[in-house]
Amino acid sequence: MKEQKFPIYKFSAKWVQDGKQDPKYPNHHKGLPKGRIFNSTAFSKMYKEEKTSNELYKIITDWWDKYSGKSEKIKNPDKCVLTAILSEHETWCIGWFSHHTFDIGQTDEEALLSFTYFVDRKVMLGEDKYCLMGAEDRWRWHGVLDEKTEEKTEAPCRCDGCKKNGVIRICH
């Protein structure tokens, strides 16, 4: 089965902010004045085409402006380092306990087979190379969770949100 791979970029932000220094975690504040701590976050994003350096710069700076402005947990940030790198070309992209790919006309069966191949490839790398967030357990695979009934749909997810974003998602 020939699968289409897409560029996946890893975006990250590291900064210093106001916060309580916990003696159990000295690396979270080592070398900083009292009341200051290190913090960070990262995420991956898949695109249909590769991005230029200028496009990546705009994506990460726009994201940081929104993220740092909305979060009440980020107090007085400075020394922020933003990075955006091409991580890999792959068929599926990780999210929070889910993976997604672009909907390019695959059937449900093709999407599930593609995800199976993807998971098998990543399992072969080892846990220290790629975190699957439980995707290695096929019994976890499902579509959207109905918040009212707490029932899960069958995988893959093709809910209105997925359709709107042009993706197919498998939650786990």
C-alpha positions as CSV (number, residue, x, y, z in Angstrom):
1,M,0.0,0.0,0.0
2,K,1.5,3.3,-1.1
3,E,0.8,6.0,1.4
4,Q,1.2,9.7,1.1
5,K,3.6,11.3,3.6
6,F,3.4,15.0,4.6
7,P,5.9,17.3,6.3
8,I,5.5,17.5,10.1
9,Y,7.0,20.3,12.0
10,K,7.8,20.5,15.7
11,F,7.2,23.9,17.3
12,S,8.5,24.6,20.7
13,A,8.7,27.5,23.2
14,K,11.0,27.8,26.2
15,W,10.9,30.8,28.5
16,V,11.5,32.1,32.0
17,Q,8.5,33.3,34.1
18,D,7.4,34.2,37.6
19,G,6.6,31.1,39.6
20,K,7.2,29.2,42.8
21,Q,10.6,27.5,43.0
22,D,10.1,23.8,44.1
23,P,13.2,22.4,45.8
24,K,12.2,18.9,44.5
25,Y,12.9,20.2,41.0
26,P,16.1,22.3,41.1
27,N,16.6,22.2,37.3
28,H,13.3,24.2,36.9
29,H,14.9,27.2,38.5
30,K,18.7,26.6,38.6
31,G,20.6,29.8,38.1
32,L,17.5,32.0,38.3
33,P,16.6,34.7,40.8
34,K,14.1,33.8,43.5
35,G,10.5,33.7,42.2
36,R,11.5,32.8,38.6
37,I,11.2,29.4,36.9
38,F,11.8,27.9,33.5
39,N,8.8,26.7,31.5
40,S,8.2,25.2,28.0
41,T,5.7,23.7,25.7
42,A,5.8,22.0,22.3
43,F,3.5,20.6,19.6
44,S,3.6,19.1,16.2
45,K,1.7,20.2,13.1
46,M,1.3,18.5,9.7
47,Y,1.0,20.5,6.5
48,K,0.3,19.5,2.9
49,E,3.4,21.2,1.7
50,E,6.7,22.2,3.1
51,K,7.0,25.6,4.7
52,T,9.7,28.3,4.2
53,S,11.7,29.7,7.0
54,N,9.7,32.9,6.8
55,E,6.4,31.0,7.0
56,L,7.6,29.0,10.0
57,Y,8.7,32.2,11.8
58,K,5.3,33.7,11.2
59,I,3.5,30.6,12.4
60,I,5.5,30.2,15.6
61,T,5.5,33.9,16.5
62,D,1.7,34.3,15.9
63,W,1.1,31.2,17.9
64,W,3.3,32.4,20.8
65,D,1.5,35.8,20.8
66,K,-1.9,34.1,21.2
67,Y,-0.7,31.4,23.6
68,S,1.2,33.6,26.0
69,G,-1.6,36.2,25.9
70,K,-4.4,33.7,26.7
71,S,-2.7,31.7,29.4
72,E,-3.1,32.9,33.0
73,K,-0.3,30.5,34.0
74,I,2.3,32.4,32.1
75,K,3.3,35.3,34.4
76,N,5.8,37.9,33.2
77,P,7.6,35.8,30.5
78,D,11.0,36.7,29.1
79,K,14.0,35.1,27.5
80,C,11.7,33.2,25.2
81,V,13.2,30.9,22.7
82,L,10.9,29.8,19.9
83,T,11.8,27.0,17.5
84,A,10.2,25.5,14.4
85,I,11.9,22.6,12.7
86,L,11.0,20.0,10.1
87,S,10.6,16.9,12.2
88,E,9.8,14.3,9.6
89,H,7.7,13.3,6.6
90,E,5.1,10.9,7.8
91,T,1.5,9.7,7.2
92,W,0.1,10.6,10.7
93,C,0.7,13.5,13.1
94,I,0.4,13.3,16.9
95,G,-2.0,15.4,18.9
96,W,-3.2,15.1,22.5
97,F,-4.0,11.3,22.8
98,S,-4.9,11.3,19.1
99,H,-3.3,11.2,15.6
100,H,-4.6,12.7,12.4
101,T,-3.9,12.7,8.7
102,F,-5.3,14.6,5.8
103,D,-8.5,13.3,4.3
104,I,-7.4,12.6,0.7
105,G,-10.3,10.2,-0.1
106,Q,-9.3,7.2,2.0
107,T,-11.9,4.7,3.0
108,D,-12.2,3.9,6.7
109,E,-10.5,0.6,6.0
110,E,-7.6,2.3,4.2
111,A,-7.2,4.8,7.0
112,L,-7.2,2.1,9.7
113,L,-4.7,0.1,7.8
114,S,-2.5,3.1,7.2
115,F,-2.6,3.9,11.0
116,T,-1.7,0.3,11.8
117,Y,1.3,0.5,9.6
118,F,2.3,3.9,11.1
119,V,2.0,2.5,14.7
120,D,4.0,-0.6,13.8
121,R,6.8,1.6,12.4
122,K,6.9,3.8,15.5
123,V,6.8,0.8,17.9
124,M,9.9,-0.6,16.1
125,L,11.7,2.7,16.9
126,G,11.2,2.2,20.7
127,E,9.4,4.3,23.3
128,D,12.4,6.6,23.8
129,K,12.2,7.7,20.1
130,Y,8.5,8.3,19.7
131,C,5.7,8.5,22.2
132,L,2.5,6.9,20.9
133,M,0.3,8.1,23.8
134,G,-1.4,4.7,23.9
135,A,-1.9,4.2,20.2
136,E,0.0,0.9,20.4
137,D,-3.1,-0.5,22.1
138,R,-5.6,-1.0,19.3
139,W,-8.5,-1.4,21.7
140,R,-8.1,2.3,22.6
141,W,-8.8,3.5,19.1
142,H,-12.0,5.5,18.7
143,G,-13.6,8.5,17.1
144,V,-15.1,11.4,18.8
145,L,-16.3,11.2,22.4
146,D,-19.9,12.4,22.9
147,E,-19.7,14.6,26.0
148,K,-23.4,14.1,26.8
149,T,-23.4,10.3,26.7
150,E,-19.6,9.6,27.0
151,E,-20.0,7.1,24.2
152,K,-17.2,6.9,21.7
153,T,-17.7,6.5,17.9
154,E,-15.8,3.9,15.9
155,A,-12.4,4.8,14.5
156,P,-11.6,6.6,12.4
157,C,-13.3,9.8,13.4
158,R,-15.1,11.7,10.6
159,C,-17.0,14.1,12.8
160,D,-18.0,17.6,11.6
161,G,-14.8,19.1,13.2
162,C,-12.6,16.6,11.4
163,K,-14.5,17.3,8.1
164,K,-14.2,21.0,8.6
165,N,-10.4,20.7,9.0
166,G,-10.0,18.2,6.2
167,V,-8.6,15.5,8.4
168,I,-9.3,12.0,9.6
169,R,-8.5,11.4,13.3
170,I,-8.0,8.4,15.5
171,C,-8.2,9.1,19.2
172,H,-6.7,6.7,21.8
